[in-house]
């Protein structure tokens, strides 16, 4: 490969565990020490030579080395492929006033969002209804629909367009632009966004991760009413100084958790119910507990992968960083900037990762409190 290969970073993050990033594809891969040595040698044999005794020690049969060599070749071809880039530019924006709009205020900054239809409004509005304001806006977002695509503009700047199957990406982009605006930051300030919920207690911060439906938001709600301040639910941005920032969306509460939520706050019954889809069913959006201190940003180096199940044990234990980050990466957005990639890997190195399974809310709360 040599000089034709794109720039990369490779660092040890745990025992026999390395995290490698490739600039051209913006891909991260987790490697053990042996595979990392072989891959580095494949990239540039002159710079990363393999000693003869190393080859003899690790490969008793030459055929096995040939097979691994072929796999590494395919892996490098994939990692050296171009990932593409986002487009922003001027377009012919329809300037007519929309019948549907809302103004949201957070951190003394107000955004006006105009929607081309009520259906488009329902994609954004329910999560931020608690931020409603009559204050004049500092900036205007516009969301329209044409030819089965949703178009997103900020002022006259075209941000992007998404099809019906890309609603998650569209909502993620709007969330990112809202976060940048509310905290007066640029796109270039963000290192990554995690599919996780971040909470803070007594200057200690924890991020809950896990697949959808595994109990992150439910556990976040329990923590929020037991002394934790909610920083972000389901969308946790990390900046280039290593701080996780507040994303002021309400927590999405599914029907199965209604009875618990009612016991936590008498305001829950007053919340409007929304139907999402056949999988998620009905939900209510619960704003952050105003009794707790508002935390705009915090360093977070404790990450817990959460799984709820009636038949699961109540237990928490530390896990290998490589195993943990492989669970986090598929749902995370990470900047393709080399400096940011290095910062992200350093954040992984400095963080502690845990696996939490639980069948009882009080036991889960007790286990998390013990980390602090």
C-alpha positions as CSV (number, residue, x, y, z in Angstrom):
1,X,0.0,0.0,0.0
2,X,2.7,2.5,1.1
3,X,2.3,6.1,0.0
4,X,-1.0,5.4,-1.8
5,X,-2.7,4.8,1.4
6,X,-4.7,7.4,3.2
7,X,-3.7,8.8,6.6
8,X,-4.5,6.8,9.7
9,X,-4.2,6.7,13.4
10,X,-3.6,3.6,15.6
11,X,-3.4,3.6,19.4
12,X,-3.6,1.0,22.1
13,X,-6.7,1.5,24.2
14,X,-6.7,-1.6,26.5
15,X,-4.9,-4.8,27.1
16,X,-4.2,-6.5,23.7
17,X,-6.6,-4.0,22.2
18,X,-6.0,-1.2,19.6
19,X,-8.3,1.3,17.9
20,X,-7.4,2.2,14.4
21,X,-8.9,5.1,12.3
22,X,-8.6,5.6,8.5
23,X,-9.0,9.2,7.2
24,X,-10.4,8.4,3.7
25,X,-13.3,6.2,4.9
26,X,-13.6,7.6,8.4
27,X,-13.7,4.0,9.6
28,X,-12.7,2.7,13.0
29,X,-11.6,-0.9,13.6
30,X,-10.7,-2.7,16.8
31,X,-7.6,-4.9,16.5
32,X,-5.6,-7.1,18.8
33,X,-1.8,-6.6,19.0
34,X,-1.0,-9.3,16.5
35,X,-3.5,-8.1,13.8
36,X,-2.4,-4.5,14.3
37,X,1.2,-5.4,13.6
38,X,0.2,-7.3,10.5
39,X,-2.0,-4.5,9.2
40,X,0.7,-1.8,9.8
41,X,3.1,-4.0,7.9
42,X,0.6,-4.3,5.1
43,X,0.3,-0.5,4.9
44,X,4.0,0.2,4.8
45,X,6.4,-2.7,5.2
46,X,9.5,-0.4,5.2
47,X,8.1,1.6,8.2
48,X,6.5,-1.4,10.0
49,X,8.7,-4.4,9.3
50,X,7.9,-7.9,10.7
51,X,10.9,-9.7,12.3
52,X,11.5,-13.2,11.1
53,X,11.2,-14.7,14.6
54,X,7.8,-12.9,14.9
55,X,6.5,-14.6,11.8
56,X,7.9,-18.0,12.8
57,X,6.4,-17.7,16.3
58,X,2.9,-16.6,15.2
59,X,2.5,-18.7,12.0
60,X,3.5,-22.3,12.1
61,X,2.0,-23.0,8.7
62,X,2.7,-20.7,5.8
63,X,-0.9,-21.2,4.3
64,X,-2.4,-19.5,7.4
65,X,-0.3,-16.4,6.8
66,X,-1.4,-16.3,3.2
67,X,-5.1,-16.6,4.2
68,X,-4.7,-13.7,6.8
69,X,-2.8,-11.7,4.3
70,X,-5.7,-11.9,1.8
71,X,-8.2,-10.9,4.6
72,X,-6.1,-7.9,5.5
73,X,-5.8,-6.8,1.9
74,X,-9.6,-6.7,1.6
75,X,-10.0,-4.9,4.9
76,X,-7.5,-2.2,3.8
77,X,-9.3,-1.8,0.4
78,X,-12.5,-1.1,2.3
79,X,-10.8,1.3,4.8
80,X,-9.2,3.2,2.0
81,X,-12.4,3.9,0.1
82,X,-13.8,7.4,0.0
83,X,-16.7,8.0,2.4
84,X,-18.0,11.1,0.5
85,X,-18.9,14.4,2.1
86,X,-21.9,16.5,3.0
87,X,-23.1,19.3,0.7
88,X,-24.2,22.8,1.8
89,X,-24.9,25.6,-0.6
90,X,-27.4,28.2,-1.8
91,X,-30.7,27.0,-3.4
92,X,-33.9,28.6,-4.6
93,X,-35.7,28.6,-1.3
94,X,-39.4,29.1,-1.3
95,X,-39.8,32.3,0.9
96,X,-43.5,32.2,1.4
97,X,-44.7,32.2,5.1
98,X,-45.5,28.8,6.5
99,X,-48.8,28.2,8.4
100,X,-46.8,25.9,10.8
101,X,-44.0,27.3,12.9
102,X,-42.6,27.2,16.4
103,X,-40.1,29.2,18.4
104,X,-37.8,27.4,20.9
105,X,-35.6,29.1,23.4
106,X,-32.6,27.5,25.3
107,X,-29.5,29.0,26.8
108,X,-30.9,32.5,26.0
109,X,-30.9,31.7,22.2
110,X,-34.1,31.5,20.2
111,X,-34.7,29.5,17.0
112,X,-37.7,29.7,14.8
113,X,-38.6,26.5,12.8
114,X,-41.0,26.8,9.9
115,X,-42.6,23.6,8.6
116,X,-44.1,22.9,5.2
117,X,-46.9,20.8,6.8
118,X,-48.3,19.6,10.1
119,X,-46.8,16.2,9.5
120,X,-43.3,17.8,9.2
121,X,-43.9,19.7,12.4
122,X,-44.8,16.5,14.3
123,X,-41.3,15.2,13.4
124,X,-39.6,17.9,15.5
125,X,-42.1,19.7,17.7
126,X,-43.1,17.2,20.4
127,X,-39.5,16.8,21.7
128,X,-39.1,20.5,22.2
129,X,-42.6,21.7,23.1
130,X,-41.3,22.6,26.7
131,X,-38.9,25.2,25.1
132,X,-41.8,27.1,23.4
133,X,-41.4,30.9,23.6
134,X,-42.8,34.1,22.1
135,X,-39.4,35.7,21.9
136,X,-38.2,36.9,18.5
137,X,-35.8,34.4,16.8
138,X,-32.1,34.8,16.4
139,X,-32.1,32.3,13.5
140,X,-34.6,30.6,11.2
141,X,-34.7,26.9,10.2
142,X,-37.1,25.8,7.4
143,X,-38.2,22.2,6.7
144,X,-40.1,21.5,3.5
145,X,-41.1,18.5,1.5
146,X,-41.1,17.9,-2.3
147,X,-41.0,14.8,-4.4
148,X,-41.0,12.5,-1.4
149,X,-37.9,14.2,0.1
150,X,-37.5,16.4,3.1
151,X,-35.4,19.6,2.6
152,X,-33.7,21.4,5.4
153,X,-32.5,25.0,5.2
154,X,-31.0,27.3,7.8
155,X,-31.8,30.9,6.6
156,X,-30.9,30.6,2.8
157,X,-28.4,27.8,3.3
158,X,-29.3,24.4,2.0
159,X,-28.3,21.8,4.6
160,X,-29.5,18.6,3.0
161,X,-32.3,16.4,1.7
162,X,-33.5,13.0,2.9
163,X,-35.9,10.3,1.6
164,X,-38.6,8.5,3.5
165,X,-36.2,5.8,4.6
166,X,-33.7,8.3,6.0
167,X,-35.9,10.0,8.7
168,X,-33.4,9.0,11.5
169,X,-30.6,10.8,9.6
170,X,-32.8,13.8,9.0
171,X,-33.7,14.2,12.6
172,X,-30.1,13.6,13.7
173,X,-29.0,16.5,11.4
174,X,-31.7,18.9,12.8
175,X,-30.6,17.9,16.3
176,X,-27.0,18.6,15.5
177,X,-27.8,22.0,14.1
178,X,-30.0,22.9,17.0
179,X,-27.2,21.9,19.4
180,X,-24.7,24.0,17.6
181,X,-27.0,27.0,17.7
182,X,-28.1,26.7,21.3
183,X,-24.4,26.5,22.4
184,X,-23.1,29.0,19.9
185,X,-20.8,26.5,18.2
186,X,-19.8,25.6,14.6
187,X,-19.9,22.1,12.9
188,X,-16.1,22.1,13.3
189,X,-16.3,22.1,17.1
190,X,-17.9,18.7,17.4
191,X,-15.9,15.5,17.6
192,X,-18.8,13.0,17.9
193,X,-22.4,12.4,18.8
194,X,-23.4,9.3,20.7
195,X,-26.6,7.4,20.7
196,X,-26.6,7.6,24.5
197,X,-28.1,9.4,27.5
198,X,-25.8,11.6,29.6
199,X,-26.5,12.5,33.3
200,X,-24.5,14.3,36.0
201,X,-24.5,14.0,39.8
202,X,-22.1,15.9,42.1
203,X,-19.7,16.8,39.2
204,X,-19.6,13.1,38.2
205,X,-21.0,12.3,34.8
206,X,-22.2,9.0,33.2
207,X,-23.4,8.1,29.7
208,X,-25.9,5.3,29.2
209,X,-25.6,3.4,25.9
210,X,-27.4,0.4,24.4
211,X,-29.7,-0.7,21.6
212,X,-33.1,1.0,21.3
213,X,-35.6,-0.7,23.6
214,X,-33.0,-1.8,26.1
215,X,-34.0,0.7,28.8
216,X,-31.7,3.7,28.4
217,X,-34.4,6.3,28.5
218,X,-36.4,4.6,31.3
219,X,-33.2,4.3,33.4
220,X,-32.4,8.0,32.6
221,X,-35.8,9.0,33.9
222,X,-35.3,7.1,37.1
223,X,-31.9,8.7,37.6
224,X,-33.2,12.1,36.8
225,X,-35.7,11.8,39.7
226,X,-33.1,10.5,42.0
227,X,-30.5,13.3,42.2
228,X,-29.1,13.2,38.6
229,X,-29.3,16.2,36.2
230,X,-30.2,15.2,32.6
231,X,-27.7,16.6,30.1
232,X,-28.9,14.7,27.1
233,X,-31.2,11.8,26.2
234,X,-30.5,9.6,23.2
235,X,-28.4,12.2,21.5
236,X,-25.1,13.1,23.4
237,X,-22.7,15.5,21.6
238,X,-18.9,15.6,22.5
239,X,-16.9,18.7,21.6
240,X,-13.2,19.1,20.8
241,X,-12.4,20.0,24.4
242,X,-13.8,16.7,25.6
243,X,-17.1,18.0,27.0
244,X,-20.5,16.4,26.6
245,X,-23.1,19.1,25.9
246,X,-26.7,19.5,26.9
247,X,-29.2,18.5,24.2
248,X,-32.5,19.9,25.6
249,X,-34.9,17.4,24.1
250,X,-37.5,15.8,26.3
251,X,-37.2,12.1,27.2
252,X,-39.3,9.8,25.1
253,X,-41.4,7.6,27.5
254,X,-42.9,4.4,26.0
255,X,-46.3,3.0,27.2
256,X,-44.7,0.2,29.1
257,X,-43.0,2.7,31.4
258,X,-46.0,4.9,32.0
259,X,-46.9,3.5,35.4
260,X,-43.4,4.0,36.7
261,X,-43.2,7.5,35.3
262,X,-46.5,8.4,37.0
263,X,-45.0,7.4,40.4
264,X,-41.9,9.6,39.7
265,X,-43.8,12.8,38.8
266,X,-47.4,13.9,39.1
267,X,-47.0,16.0,36.0
268,X,-46.8,12.9,33.8
269,X,-50.6,12.6,33.4
270,X,-50.8,16.1,31.9
271,X,-48.3,15.3,29.1
272,X,-49.7,14.8,25.5
273,X,-49.5,11.4,24.0
274,X,-48.2,10.8,20.5
275,X,-48.4,7.8,18.2
276,X,-45.0,7.1,16.6
277,X,-45.3,3.8,14.6
278,X,-46.2,0.2,14.9
279,X,-42.9,-0.7,16.6
280,X,-42.7,2.2,19.1
281,X,-46.4,2.7,19.6
282,X,-47.5,5.6,21.8
283,X,-45.1,7.8,23.7
284,X,-45.1,10.8,25.9
285,X,-42.2,13.4,26.1
286,X,-41.0,14.2,29.6
287,X,-38.9,17.4,30.0
288,X,-35.9,17.4,32.2
289,X,-36.6,17.7,35.9
290,X,-36.5,21.5,36.6
291,X,-35.7,20.8,40.3
292,X,-32.2,19.6,39.4
293,X,-29.4,22.0,38.4
294,X,-29.2,22.7,34.7
295,X,-25.8,21.4,33.4
296,X,-24.9,22.8,30.1
297,X,-21.7,20.7,29.6
298,X,-19.6,18.3,31.5
299,X,-16.6,15.9,31.1
300,X,-17.8,12.3,30.9
301,X,-15.5,9.3,31.2
302,X,-17.9,6.7,32.6
303,X,-19.9,4.8,30.0
304,X,-22.5,2.1,30.9
305,X,-24.0,-0.3,28.3
306,X,-27.6,-0.9,29.6
307,X,-29.8,-4.0,29.0
308,X,-33.2,-4.4,30.8
309,X,-34.9,-7.8,30.9
310,X,-37.2,-9.6,33.4
311,X,-35.0,-12.7,33.3
312,X,-31.6,-10.9,33.5
313,X,-29.4,-10.7,36.6
314,X,-28.9,-7.4,38.4
315,X,-25.2,-6.9,37.8
316,X,-22.6,-4.4,36.6
317,X,-19.0,-5.1,35.6
318,X,-16.2,-3.3,33.7
319,X,-15.6,-4.5,30.2
320,X,-12.8,-4.3,27.6
321,X,-12.7,-0.9,25.9
322,X,-12.5,-2.5,22.4
323,X,-15.6,-4.7,23.1
324,X,-17.4,-1.6,24.5
325,X,-16.6,0.7,21.6
326,X,-17.7,-1.8,19.0
327,X,-21.1,-1.6,20.5
328,X,-21.1,2.2,20.5
329,X,-19.6,2.9,17.0
330,X,-22.4,1.7,14.7
331,X,-24.9,4.3,16.1
332,X,-22.4,7.1,16.6
333,X,-21.5,10.0,14.3
334,X,-17.8,10.9,14.4
335,X,-16.1,13.8,12.6
336,X,-13.8,12.8,9.8
337,X,-11.2,15.4,10.9
338,X,-7.9,13.8,11.8
339,X,-7.5,15.9,14.9
340,X,-11.0,15.0,16.1
341,X,-10.3,11.3,15.4
342,X,-7.3,11.5,17.6
343,X,-9.3,13.3,20.3
344,X,-12.0,10.6,20.1
345,X,-9.5,7.8,20.5
346,X,-7.9,9.6,23.5
347,X,-11.4,9.9,25.0
348,X,-11.9,6.1,24.6
349,X,-8.5,5.5,26.3
350,X,-9.3,7.7,29.2
351,X,-12.8,6.3,29.8
352,X,-14.1,3.4,31.8
353,X,-16.7,1.1,30.2
354,X,-19.3,-1.1,32.0
355,X,-22.0,-3.6,31.2
356,X,-25.2,-3.3,33.2
357,X,-28.0,-5.8,33.1
358,X,-31.0,-5.4,35.4
359,X,-34.6,-6.5,36.1
360,X,-35.2,-4.1,39.0
361,X,-35.1,-0.3,38.8
362,X,-34.1,0.2,42.4
363,X,-31.2,-2.3,42.1
364,X,-30.0,-0.5,38.9
365,X,-30.1,2.8,40.6
366,X,-28.1,1.4,43.5
367,X,-25.5,-0.2,41.2
368,X,-24.9,3.1,39.3
369,X,-24.7,5.1,42.5
370,X,-21.9,2.8,43.7
371,X,-19.7,3.9,40.7
372,X,-19.8,7.4,42.1
